[in-house]
Amino acid sequence: MLDKENKNVVIVSQAEYEELQNAKRVAEYYAMLDKSFEELKRGDVVVKSLEELRGMENE
């Protein structure tokens, strides 16, 4: 099936669409975790004590 712009159109159930959307979100989350882990390995982090974090709440 093609739309007005000659692009393919696929029909799936709502449940399958939601599964695909969830899989996409999970993949994006894992990519973010991988990036964060690489930053951690490079030492690209900021270290704060609990007291410093509590102080930042009021800023």
Secondary structure, 3 states (H helix, E strand, C coil): CECCCCCECCCCCHHHHHHHHHHHHHHHHHHHHHHHHHHHHHCCCCCCCHHHHHHHHCC
